[in-house]
Amino acid sequence: MSLQFLRSCILVVSDNAGNTEDLSLLRITFRVTHGTIQTPRKLVLKIWNPSPITINNAKSFYTSISLSIGYQKESSVLFEGKIQQIRDGQENPVDTFLEIIAVTGGMAYAEAVSSAVLPAGWSYKHAHSQIVEDMAKKENVGKGDFPSLTGSAPRPKIMYGMTRD
């Protein structure tokens, strides 16, 4: 096996009980997309020539995936999310594949609802905190960066409906 310029790729899948399987030694191709602010990050990953046991485990047990890439000891997490779809097939008479489609924050984006009233004098920081709190009820969502905007509103703000909006 060649060193590939000291690159490293670590692919770990896990189930709800916390059992993990490292699939890093298999040949993989992947694409991570994050189209707009209103779109969850999506991973399309293809594993080439997995064993039938790996295919069955993926279809039956695995619920989450983590992909880390980098150089030798400096790898970092590129994608971590929930598996949405798994399919397998045969590319040609020799090669089989397992394709995994996963998203991060998908449940929070699709199902989180807000029902709150921010009192008069609210700031954008308060609204951002309320949104993160509502999304965290559906899925573990981090707060992320938010610009420091000054000022406050003279009237209360009603937050009702889909949190993504």
Sequence and secondary structure as in RCSB ss.txt:
>XXXX:A:sequence
MSLQFLRSCILVVSDNAGNTEDLSLLRITFRVTHGTIQTPRKLVLKIWNPSPITINNAKSFYTSISLSIGYQKES
SVLFEGKIQQIRDGQENPVDTFLEIIAVTGGMAYAEAVSSAVLPAGWSYKHAHSQIVEDMAKKENVGKGDFPSLT
GSAPRPKIMYGMTRD
>XXXX:A:secstr
   GGGEEEEEEEE TTS EEE TTSEEEEEEE  STTS EEEEEEEES  HHHHHHHHHT  EEEEEEEETT  
EEEEEEEEEEEEEEESSSS EEEEEEEEESHHHHHH EEEEEE TT  HHHHHHHHHHHHHTTS           
   SS EEEEEETT 
